[in-house]
Amino acid sequence: MKNLILIRHAKSSWEAPLHDKDRPLTNQGMKDAHLVSSHISDFIPKTYMIWSSSAERASETAVIFAQNISYPIECIDYKDELYTFDENKLEKVIKSCDNGIESVILFGHNEAITNFVNKFGDAFINNVPTAGFVSLQFDTDNWDRIKKGKTKKIIFPKELK
């Protein structure tokens, strides 16, 4: 059994003239990341790895979640290849996961996340919003063989307000 939790980075700022990869979270993004991460403890596996896009907004979101679920922030694995908006590239990274790892919490970007959860989950989601949490479970012991799985839990910030 493989478990994959996909979390879209929280709301990011467009105010400063920065490269897309360098955009930080807004105050609302930080609040939403704290809000969602404070409601997920019952839905995360006992053991897991955290992977994050190397983009500033994704890494800031990952740190907030890690702190709130007591995961050591120095153990977050930042991957440049997760800075993608393409679900096929995202799928390739996920399928390359070591089979010794049962569960991954992944912080990334749309459209990749929404398209991935619709391809691999059994519940249609029109759009995974910023700070959105989607948990998928796959009946396989090999990441490279994941196919249609089960959508176990969906948590979006607006539902918690």
Order of alpha helices (4+ residues) and beta strands (2+ residues): beta-alpha-beta-alpha-beta-alpha-beta-alpha-beta-beta-alpha
